[in-house]
Amino acid sequence: MTADTLAPKDRIVVALDVADLDEARKLVTALDDSVGVYKIGLELIYRGGLGFAEDLAKEGRRVFLDAKLLDIETTVERATAAIAETGAQFLTVHATDRKTLDAAVRGRGDSALKLLGVTVLTNLDRSDLSEQGIDMPPLALVQERARLAQDAGFDGIVASGKEAAALHERLRNFVIVTPGIRPAGAAAQDQTRVVTPGDAIGAGADYLVIGRPITRADDPRAAAEAIAAEIATVGA
């Protein structure tokens, strides 16, 4: 689905970045249908998250497995095939090279799993990239990795809202998922390139990954509904 066919709440990917499955289940129960997608990241994956993903998918919920795969081709291909069997709708793969991306496409096979290329993590800035030996500003690197992902047959990318507008202009019919979302006035915490929900949607993002502003709110459902209401005003 792209922005043209999504209800505001369905564009919210809530990050279940919590310590255990019991806490994750409580959040899913509290949020229910106030968000469109549930994201299971590395912390929860290593605590039984794949089985949890299968359970959510069987309940008819849309699941985003944020595995950020990066390894030799055989490993990426087989891991992608295993994840496709969970019924998850989205899987992230680092878009650092064509071999990794091609392996994920092979592993997906004819399943309905949508592949998203991770471009540049939202906690990194140019000095961080320089430490990695990359002499490119974040936007240029994001654009290059987005091109690699699209050429490989991916369905979309994960990129900061600060790059969404430039990407939206270049990449037609390509899903843009934006993490690092913070409502106006909220602390950036460990994120560097952050934007508000309205700004991200206005820039062309299709989905917003939101964790702590929802999951650590006194009333998670109310927080999610407030963000959906903000999304609804963009372009209204």
Secondary structure, DSSP 8 states (H G I E B T S, - for coil): --GGG--GGGGEEEE---SSHHHHHHHHHHHGGGSSEEEE-HHHIIIIIHHHHHHHHHTT-EEEEEEEE-S-HHHHHHHHHHHHTTT-SEEEEE-S-HHHHHHHHHHHTTSS-EEEEE-S-TT--HHHHHHTT--S-HHHHHHHHHHHHHHHT-SEEE--HHHHHHHHHH-TT-EEEE--B--TT---TT-SS-B-HHHHHHHT-SEEEE-HHHHTSSSHHHHHHHHHHHHHHTT-
